[in-house]
Amino acid sequence: MKDLIDMFLSIKNKQDMENFLLGILTPKELEEIPKRLQIVKMLKKGTVQHEIAEKLGVGIATVTRGSKEIKLGRFKVV
């Protein structure tokens, strides 16, 4: 995990980040990770979990997990 964090922190521009993500993630991961970010943003805006799940086409468990992580103090920068 430390190596991955260090790699993210070392990338200084959008094109290099895009190339890195395209190289390291599968097409499915490239689809799912942005959805998870949207889940967090919507939760922080107060959107109801069922509405998020329906709008983004994800399971309610995925949305609930995001909610639990927010309660644990994660995503302060989002």
N, C-alpha and C positions, 0 to 999 in steps of 0.2 A: 504494500500500500504506500509506503514511504517513497519508493521509486516513482510510482504513478503521480503522487502529489508533486514531487520535485519536477517531474516532466511537465505537468500542467503549469506550474509556476515559472518554468523557464521559457515557455512559449510566449512571445511578445507581440505577435500580430495575428489578425483574424485568418489570413490565408494559411499560415503555418498551422494554426489550431485546426482549421477545417481539414487540411491534409492529414494531420495526425489522427483526428477523429475518424475520418474516412478509412484510414489504414488500420486502426486498432479495433474498431467496432464493426459488428455485423450490420447488414441492412435493417434487421429487426430492432437491434439496439439503437440504431440511429433514429428509428421511428419512436421507440418507447421512451427514451431518455427525455426528449423535448416534451412529451406528454406529461411526464412526471413533474417537470418544472412548471408546466401549465397548471397541474393539480395544485401544487404548493401556492402558486400565485393566486389561484381562484379561492383556495381555502383562506388565505390571508386577507382576501377581500370580503370574506363572509359568505361566499356562495355555499349553498346547501350541498352536502356530499352526494346525494342521489342525483341532483342536477348536474354536478360535475361528471359523475360516472356516465350519465346518459349523453351529455354533450360531447365528451371526449371518446366515448366508446370503450371505456375501461370498466373493470369490475369494481364493485363497491369496496372490496377488500383492499384494492390498490389505493383508493382514495382514503380509506380509513388508515392505512399505513402512513400515508403522508401526514394525516392529521396527528397521529401519535408521535411522529418525528418532530413536528412543530412543537408539540407539548413538551418534548424532551429538550427543547432549546436549539434545535437545529434550524437551519435556513434563516438565520438572523440577517444574512446578507441579501436574501431574496426579497 
